[in-house]
Amino acid sequence: MSDIVSPLLQWLNANPQWAGIATFIISAAESVAIVGTIVPGSITMTAIGTLAGAGIIPLWATILWAMLGAIVGDGISYWIGHYFKERLHRLWPFKNNPAVLQKGETFVHKYGVMSVFIGRFVGPVRALVPLVAGMLGMKPLQFTIANVTSAIGWAPAYMLPGILLGAASTELPPDIAIHVILVLFLIFLFIILCVWTAYKAFQLLSHQTEQILIHLWESLKKSRHFSLATVLLRHHNPQKYYGQLILAFYFLLTSILFLCLIFYVKWVGPAHVLVNDALFHLFRGIRNPLADTIMLDITLLGQKEVIIPVAAVLFLWFIITKRLRAACHIFALGFLAAGSIFVFKHLTQTIRPWGIANSPETFSMPSGHTTLAATIYMGIAFMIATTMSSKRRWAVYLPAAFLVFLISLSRLYLGAHWFTDILAAWLLSAAILMLVILSFRRHSEKPISLIGISLICGLSLIVSYTFFYQRHITELRANYALLNWPTTTLDLAEWWQKDEGIPASHVSLFGFPSQNINIEWAGDLKQIRETLLKWGWSTPPARDWISTLHRMADIKSAEYLPMVSPQYLDKKPELILAKRPNGGKKLLVLRLWASNRIIKETNQPLWVGTIGNVPRSYSWLFRKQNSSVTDPAMIFPQDKSQYWQWKIIVLTLPMPHDKTIDQKILLIREKH
């Protein structure tokens, strides 16, 4: 294979002006039926990506030519299939190998239009699917949309390994560049393996559960005492009766999980659930004005004053169009969602998280926004999907589920709910949806107008959202404003003499302790920074992709700052400086945060922080080593400071399992 690729690369290296045309031809040929099985497209595209990453040929132009080639190649295959139709079975090479076309037909029948998108990334059927799609009469518009969208993702994906290798080779030694790519590739494979394993396990479990429930359905029908269950769970299609039992099983399972979650949170308290605490600190630490605006706009899509009018208008539309059963089920969705929110909030009486200016007065669990959004939006998606073929329903369910996810995320980001509130809302909404769907499927319904229901829901949502937004957005921005931790005053002499003033013993990463505080500094931050810069400290360079690769691949990672900085009181450091002791390669980093203590004499915050060697990326996999540094010589010059004085104290800090640790802390203040 290298005998083919190597001369091409040498030629492109000498003639970069022809790179676009060459990429287009290779990409197109790799996508044409029959020809694609001969052309080593994957290897060649990766190799071309290496040249683009190294800057020998233009990067974005090359990617664009690769996309165009993939679109044209699949288009040629499609129109060949569209022209010859069933005559393909009598043409070479399919005449002698009928199983080839049969494999493609099975794939297209299974995935429909999505087969064009999926097939682009699946080697054995990549060039075959467009041919079969044309042969089976897939509509040109449907094929074109899938062809273009898949090509946009395919070209960068296939060239990315080469682009990374080429870019790394210009900045890193060859052995390190190859090491980086191998590590990243192994991480990628591991993620794919985990996802594939989870998918297969879920698929196997679902299949086994379905088989058991089908057998149970047949037994119930023959039973004298429990046959009533089959009447209650009847389906308008006699061949799908057992599907109702499967849905009923998941309704019971979801309801049980919901009740178990409520009892668990009520027993331990929401603030003591690990995932609640971690996500609470995570989102407090990443809040910023732009994201606040976006998340507040998203959360309004789940506001009851916005979403209930949509359900009400849809209910009236069904009444007007004489769709009484559909109207009753839309009413049931809204009534059950709103009623269950009211009931369970007052039963659980879960207190909301602290941290926003004016938290909603209602209790926290389950999340009302999430329950309403998941129930109403997914219920409407179900109504719309009933008018579509089963292969196309994902196009309705996926956007609705993504919208519900964004609304749920906004509630966590804004600090209005714990994660368990969101999880409870998902489970409750799923139970309500399955109950209503069980009832809806009992009788056959005429197809609902796809255009009509889409226009009614879309227009009513726009009107209700705009009306509520104009009236309440200013108030809501004030209500969801982030509150800082409360501050207290501290006497300087008391702090210096009695070793008091540390509001917390460690900095944290997403709520988890990551490093103990080992330095406290009383003084003006600007003066502190200027002093440290005079003593050989420097501002770390802005993160670039080279340092990111080093940290991800754990290659000389201790020479670069970690990708995520620890937080203190849910805030990033206000001062980060770095230094290489004695001109070595290891990096010493100092971080300072404003504590929640104010010095009385200066009316300035007490600065607390950490100073220590940068750990390796995956140091947590190995035996932990103490990387903290409290030696004043690491901070101050040998001739001592004429402006600052310091001392070292030892505090006994509590640890898990009733253990303690002696922590050295360097105290620094101005000389008097």
Secondary structure, DSSP 4 states (H G I P E B T S, - for coil): -HHHHHHHHHHHHH-GGGHHHHHHHHHHHHHSTTGGGTS-HHHHHHHHHHHHHTTSS-HHHHHHHHHHHHHHHHHHHHHHHHHHGGGGGGSTTTTT-HHHHHHHHHHHHHHTTHHHHHHTT-GGGTTTHHHHHHHTT--HHHHHHHHHHHHHHHHHHHHHHHHHHHHHHHHS-HHHHHHHHHHHHHHHHHHHHHHHHHHHHHHHHHHHHHHHHHHHHHHHHH-TTTTHHHHHT--SSGGGHHHHHHHHHHHHHHHHHHHHHHHHHHHH-GGGSHHHHHHHHHHHHH--HHHHHHHHHHHGGG-HHHHHHHHHHHHHHHHHTT-HHHHHHHHHHHHHHHHHHHHHHHHH-PPPPS-BTT--SS--SS-HHHHHHHHHHHHHHHHHHTTS-GGGTHHHHHHHHHHHHHHHHHHHHTTSS-HHHHHHHHHHHHHHHHHHHHHHTTS--PPP-HHHHHHHHHHHHHHHHHHHHHHHHHHHHHHTPBPPPP-EEE-HHHHHHH----S-SEEEETTEEEEE--EEEES-HHHHHHHHHHTT-BPPPPP-HHHHHHHHHTSSGGGS--SS--BBTTB--SEEEEE-GGG-SS-EEEEEEEEEEEETTTTEEEEEEEEEEPPPTTGGGS-----B---GGGTS-TT--SSEEEEEEEEEEEETTTEEEEEEEEEEEE--
